[in-house]
Amino acid sequence: MKARRWLILALIIILLLAVLFVWLSSDPGDVLIRFRGWRIQTTVVGAVAILIAAWIALGIAWWLLLWPFGALSRRRRRISHERLRDGLVALNEGRNVEAHRTLQRAAQYASLRSPSLLAAADAAHRHGDTARALETLDEAAQHAPEAARILRARVLRENGRAEEALQLLSPAAEAGKLPPAGWHEYALAALATFQPDKARAALEPLRKSDALGAAAFADLVTDVLGATLRDAPDTATLQALWKGATRQQRQMPALLDIYARRAAALGDAHVALDAIEDAVKREWNPELVATYGEITPPAEATQRLHTAARWQEIHPGDDALLRTLGTLSLRASDPRDAREYLVRALALKPTAMGWAALGDVQSATGEAADATRCYANAWKCAHGETIAPGAQEAGIDTAHLTLEERDEHGMPRLPGEPSGAAR
């Protein structure tokens, strides 16, 4: 297509020249120049040719006159490019001091000053020299003010000064004039200062720009919406936020967990528990199952215990489900079953939550000494110590327990057998 356009243009020029030649051939004109005794007489075509030749000669003479200066400029440009290249390589290799020094020298060339100073400030920040980074950004702001402001906000935020970073970006954010990196930094600073409402304002510009990519944007949305849900002041606000979320967001286990815990804290756990049940039906999630047991109020413990018991038919070897069954049994005033569930959970996987729940059971049954030991084991587990339940843990003989394993369809399988193994 481009070749065809050039061909058409060439044909048009040839046609115009042919028309001009025919027009001048009948009367080529006459040009007479007299100057200090010099006399030049020629045709119009000849005069035009002389002018073009003179212009070319003057251009060559001017180029030859400036060539030495151009050679010096070209050498500076080449050296600055090499310094910028070496500085960026050093920056990415972690040689931050060398990178800062090299990039500062690369900034001596005007056309490379902005990227060199910005990269030099980043190198100083990575080295932990915040004062030098901010000083370099002061200089960079004279050449690339928007990029320098965004990088300054990141430096401030990562040094525990998120409030200053937010104030720095707020005027442009309120005017809707932040570039994508600025909106991202604005959202992170707002989250760091516990102002999720401001962070939400950055989501739509970031979605339109597609600057973060699908995965990173989804993570940011999760963080922002999670913080908003966590800070909901009342049940009405919480439910409005939850209903305003997309279906995909409501199905995210992390967000559902935050919503459920906040709803329980506000005294409205019923709807959240139903949402967890629906989510677990779609896809098994041990974290949600654990939350299900933790937020269930005593008044609903018996009903929810029946639901969780049905899950055990498909997931008999899930320690989170066994802990939840133990917690629900205790709240339903059945400490014996609660103790058995929790001991089985500890046999599967000793955890601090399991030991603490077992301590609650033992305390409720009046076995204070054993409860104290369970709480001590919970503390040890929380600090990285592995505590295996003994053969007679809490009065239950765990030596005979055989933990049955089932696949996703509820069919029994041998321990360690892959779920997709052929039968």
Secondary structure, 3 states (H helix, E strand, C coil): CHHHHHHHHHHHHHHHHHHHHHHHHHCCCCEEEEECCEEEEECHHHHHHHHHHHHHHHHHHHHHHHHHHHHHHHHHHHHHHHHHHHHHHHHHCCCHHHHHHHHHHHCCCHHHHHHHHHHHHHHHHHHCCHHHHHHHHHHHCCCCHHHHHHHHHHHHHHCCCHHHHHHHHHHHHHCCCCCHHHHHHHHHHHHHCCCHHHHHHCHHHHHHHCCCCHHHHHHHHHHHHHHHHHCCCCHHHHHHHHHHCCHHHHCCHHHHHHHHHHHHHCCCHHHHHHHHHHHHHHCCCHHHHHHHHHHCCHHHHHHHHHHHHHHHCCCCCCHHHHHHHHHHHHHCCCHHHHHHHHHHHHHHCCCHHHHHHHHHHHHHCCCHHHHHHHHHHHHHHHCCCCCCCCCCHHHCCCCCCCCCEECCCCCEECCCCCCCCCC
